[in-house]
Amino acid sequence: MLPPIIPFEPVLKEQLPTGPDWIAQIKWDGVRMLAYEDGDALKLFNRRRHERTLQYPELTVKRNLCSAQTYILDGEVISLDPENGTPSFYHVLRRDRMSKPDVISQMVHQLPIAYMVFDILYCNGRWVTDQPLADRQRLLHDVLIPSPHVQEVANTDDPDTLLAVMRKHRMEGIVCKDLRSTYGIQGKDARWQKVKIMHDLYAMIGGVTYRDGIVNAVAVGVYDGPHFVYIGHVGTGRLNSEAWRDLTRQVAPLVREERPFSNRPERSAETTWIQPQIGVRVQYMELTHHRTLRHPSIQAFAEVTREECSADQLQT
């Protein structure tokens, strides 16, 4: 079996690239997965080189992903939300964390997955990573065997329209790729660029955690009628060290014993509760299954009212 590799990664950009050599693809909200076939066995490994062959038997039992005898495919395993038909990171993560074969066999039908393949790195005994993406895509198209569980990711030369469609359907974003690009194993550079669709909202801080006496994360909430509802802990963003020290001074007189949130936040045992008086603007990707913010980051402090911190802002 070929040793698992760390896949090539796109860099995050805010603007779309331009030029005749750029194509765009849907950024699937799933788990990055590489499929390795050596002629004797087909195995799956994630981006951290952890094996996931057991978790997705529908991809490995029949060993019919590809007509080549040996290969390495790169793609994303996704699971669609049965309610709206869009990829659900929550559902695919449930599949990815399962380890009992009897439970997995049941979930094959209850939480079906698809392998969205966008690249081929090795084919019939030779590496093709030094070939341009355009050539690798032609090869992938020739050897991939599409099925309900295996699909080839399509290109478009109109990234603006694709991004608008992704925004309309509240999906994660797009990836733009230079058709001249070789594949950089364990690499990350601007020949592949991802543009994520993010949302902003105003929230109030209802709790904080400390590291070495300085606030290092905040528990934020919004108002749903009379209820102050917890929506997540945020410890990243655009605040510098001086801003965190200033926040530490601001929250000191606001500390209270009782939890201000109507629901029970994560990390409650380590959180110091405060009176919700400090507003923040938070950026996030989407709501999780538990209605908390996924990938939140603090953009700035904000002078806002309770009405401006309404739960109506939440984008699912």
C-alpha positions in Angstrom: 0.0 0.0 0.0 1.3 3.5 -0.9 2.0 5.5 2.2 -0.7 8.2 2.9 0.2 11.8 2.0 -0.9 15.2 3.3 -3.0 16.7 0.4 -2.5 20.1 -1.3 -4.5 22.9 0.3 -6.0 26.1 -1.1 -5.3 29.5 0.6 -8.2 31.6 1.8 -8.9 34.7 -0.3 -11.6 37.4 -0.2 -11.5 38.3 -3.9 -12.0 35.9 -6.8 -9.0 35.4 -9.2 -9.3 36.4 -12.8 -7.8 35.1 -16.0 -8.4 32.4 -18.7 -6.6 29.7 -16.8 -8.8 29.8 -13.7 -11.7 27.5 -13.1 -14.1 27.3 -10.1 -15.6 24.3 -8.2 -18.1 24.0 -5.4 -16.4 23.9 -2.0 -18.2 20.8 -0.6 -18.8 21.0 3.2 -17.5 17.6 4.1 -14.4 15.6 5.1 -11.3 15.6 2.9 -10.6 12.1 1.8 -8.0 10.3 -0.3 -8.6 6.9 -1.7 -5.6 4.5 -2.2 -5.9 1.4 -4.4 -2.8 -0.8 -4.7 -4.4 -3.7 -6.6 -4.9 -5.8 -3.4 -6.9 -3.4 -1.2 -8.7 0.0 -1.3 -8.2 2.2 1.8 -9.3 5.7 2.7 -7.3 8.3 4.7 -8.2 11.8 5.7 -6.1 14.9 5.4 -4.3 14.1 8.7 -3.4 10.6 7.3 -5.9 8.9 9.7 -7.5 5.8 8.2 -11.2 5.9 7.5 -11.7 2.7 5.5 -14.1 1.2 8.1 -16.3 4.3 8.2 -17.4 4.3 4.6 -18.0 0.7 3.4 -20.1 1.8 0.5 -16.9 3.2 -1.1 -14.7 0.2 -0.5 -16.7 -3.0 -0.5 -17.0 -3.3 -4.2 -13.7 -1.5 -5.0 -15.1 0.1 -8.1 -14.2 3.7 -7.8 -11.9 3.7 -10.7 -11.0 1.7 -13.8 -7.2 2.0 -13.1 -5.5 -0.9 -11.4 -3.7 1.4 -8.9 -4.5 5.0 -8.1 -4.8 7.8 -5.5 -7.9 9.9 -5.7 -8.5 13.2 -3.9 -11.9 14.4 -2.9 -14.5 15.2 -0.3 -16.9 12.9 1.5 -20.2 14.6 2.0 -23.6 13.8 3.5 -26.7 15.7 2.5 -29.2 17.1 4.9 -32.5 15.3 4.3 -34.5 18.4 5.0 -32.9 20.8 2.5 -30.6 18.6 0.3 -27.5 20.6 1.1 -24.2 19.1 2.4 -24.3 18.8 6.2 -21.0 18.8 8.0 -22.8 17.6 11.2 -24.1 14.5 9.4 -20.8 13.6 7.7 -19.0 14.1 11.0 -21.3 11.6 12.7 -20.4 9.0 10.1 -16.7 9.9 10.3 -16.6 9.4 14.1 -18.3 6.0 14.1 -16.2 2.9 14.9 -18.6 0.0 15.5 -19.2 -2.0 12.3 -22.8 -2.9 13.2 -23.7 0.7 13.7 -21.9 1.8 10.6 -23.8 -0.8 8.5 -27.1 0.7 9.7 -26.0 4.3 9.0 -25.1 3.4 5.4 -28.8 3.8 4.7 -29.8 6.3 7.4 -26.9 8.7 6.7 -25.8 8.1 3.1 -22.6 9.7 1.8 -21.1 10.6 -1.5 -17.5 10.9 -2.5 -17.0 14.1 -4.6 -13.7 13.5 -6.4 -11.8 16.4 -7.9 -8.2 15.1 -8.5 -6.1 12.1 -9.2 -2.5 11.9 -8.0 -1.3 8.4 -9.0 -2.5 6.1 -11.8 -1.4 2.7 -12.9 2.0 2.7 -11.2 3.1 6.3 -11.8 2.7 9.7 -10.1 0.9 12.4 -12.1 1.3 15.2 -9.5 3.8 17.0 -11.8 1.2 17.3 -14.6 -1.0 20.4 -14.9 -4.4 20.2 -13.3 -6.0 20.3 -16.8 -4.3 17.0 -17.7 -5.0 15.4 -14.4 -8.7 16.3 -14.8 -8.8 14.7 -18.2 -7.2 11.5 -16.8 -9.6 11.5 -13.8 -12.6 11.8 -16.2 -11.3 8.8 -18.2 -10.8 6.5 -15.3 -13.4 7.5 -12.6 -16.5 5.3 -12.4 -19.4 7.5 -11.4 -22.2 6.0 -9.2 -24.7 7.2 -6.6 -21.8 7.2 -4.1 -19.0 8.5 -6.4 -19.2 11.7 -8.4 -16.7 13.8 -10.4 -16.6 17.5 -9.3 -17.5 19.8 -12.2 -15.7 22.9 -13.3 -17.1 26.3 -14.3 -15.3 29.2 -15.8 -17.7 31.7 -14.2 -16.8 31.9 -10.5 -19.0 34.9 -9.8 -22.1 33.1 -10.8 -21.1 29.9 -8.9 -20.4 32.0 -5.8 -23.8 33.7 -6.1 -25.6 30.3 -6.4 -23.7 29.0 -3.4 -24.7 32.0 -1.4 -28.4 31.6 -2.4 -28.3 27.9 -1.2 -26.3 28.9 1.9 -23.4 26.6 1.1 -19.8 26.9 2.2 -18.2 28.6 -0.8 -16.1 27.9 -3.8 -12.5 26.8 -4.7 -10.7 28.4 -7.6 -7.9 26.5 -9.3 -5.3 27.4 -11.9 -5.5 24.8 -14.7 -1.7 25.0 -15.1 -1.0 24.1 -11.4 0.8 20.9 -10.5 -0.2 19.2 -7.3 1.8 20.2 -4.2 1.9 17.3 -1.8 1.9 18.7 1.8 1.7 22.1 0.2 -0.5 25.2 0.4 -0.3 28.1 -2.0 -2.3 30.5 -4.1 -2.5 28.3 -7.2 -5.6 27.0 -5.4 -7.8 29.6 -3.7 -10.9 29.2 -1.6 -13.6 31.9 -1.0 -15.9 31.2 1.9 -19.3 32.5 2.4 -19.6 34.1 5.8 -22.3 35.8 7.8 -22.2 38.6 10.4 -24.3 39.3 13.4 -24.4 41.4 16.5 -24.3 39.6 19.9 -23.8 40.3 23.6 -21.1 38.8 25.7 -22.6 36.8 28.6 -19.5 35.0 29.8 -15.8 34.8 29.6 -12.9 32.4 30.1 -9.4 33.3 31.2 -5.9 32.3 30.5 -3.2 33.6 32.9 -5.7 36.2 34.2 -6.5 37.6 30.8 -9.8 36.9 28.9 -9.1 34.6 26.0 -12.6 33.7 24.8 -16.2 34.9 25.2 -19.6 33.2 25.4 -22.0 35.2 23.2 -25.8 35.2 22.9 -28.7 36.8 21.1 -32.2 37.7 22.3 -35.1 35.5 21.3 -38.0 37.5 22.7 -37.4 37.6 26.5 -34.8 34.9 26.4 -31.0 35.5 26.1 -29.8 32.5 24.1 -26.3 31.2 24.0 -24.9 30.7 20.4 -21.2 30.0 20.9 -17.8 30.6 22.4 -15.5 32.8 20.4 -11.7 33.1 21.0 -10.4 34.1 17.5 -10.8 37.1 15.3 -9.4 40.6 14.9 -8.7 41.5 18.5 -5.0 42.0 19.4 -3.5 41.4 22.8 -4.2 44.9 24.1 -7.9 44.5 23.1 -8.1 41.3 25.2 -6.5 43.1 28.2 -8.9 46.0 27.8 -11.8 43.5 27.7 -10.6 41.9 30.9 -10.8 45.3 32.6 -14.3 46.0 31.2 -15.8 42.7 32.4 -14.5 42.8 35.9 -17.4 45.0 37.3 -20.0 43.0 35.3 -19.2 39.5 36.9 -22.3 37.8 38.3 -23.1 34.4 39.9 -26.1 33.4 37.9 -25.9 32.3 34.3 -27.4 35.0 32.0 -28.3 32.5 29.2 -31.7 30.7 29.1 -29.9 27.6 27.7 -26.8 25.9 29.1 -23.6 26.9 27.2 -20.7 24.6 26.4 -17.7 24.9 28.7 -20.0 26.2 31.5 -17.8 24.9 34.3 -14.9 27.1 33.2 -16.9 30.2 32.2 -17.3 33.2 34.4 -20.7 34.8 33.9 -21.2 38.5 33.3 -24.0 40.9 32.8 -24.7 41.2 29.0 -23.7 44.8 28.4 -20.8 44.5 25.9 -21.7 44.1 22.3 -19.6 42.4 19.6 -19.8 41.8 15.8 -19.2 38.2 15.1 -18.6 36.5 11.8 -19.5 32.9 11.3 -20.0 30.3 8.5 -23.3 28.7 9.5 -25.3 27.4 12.4 -24.5 23.9 13.7 -27.1 21.2 14.3 -27.2 22.5 17.9 -27.9 26.1 16.8 -24.5 27.3 17.7 -22.1 29.3 15.5 -19.7 27.3 13.3 -16.2 28.9 12.8 -17.1 32.1 14.7 -14.6 35.0 14.9 -14.9 38.4 16.6 -14.7 41.3 14.1 -15.1 44.2 16.5 -16.7 45.5 19.6 -20.0 47.2 18.9 -22.2 49.7 20.7 -25.5 47.9 20.1 -28.9 47.6 21.8 -30.7 44.5 22.9 -33.0 44.9 19.9 -30.1 44.9 17.5 -28.9 41.6 19.0 -32.0 39.7 17.9 -32.1 36.0 17.1 -33.7 37.0 13.8 -30.1 37.7 12.5 -29.2 34.0 12.5 -28.6 32.4 9.1 -29.0 28.6 9.0 
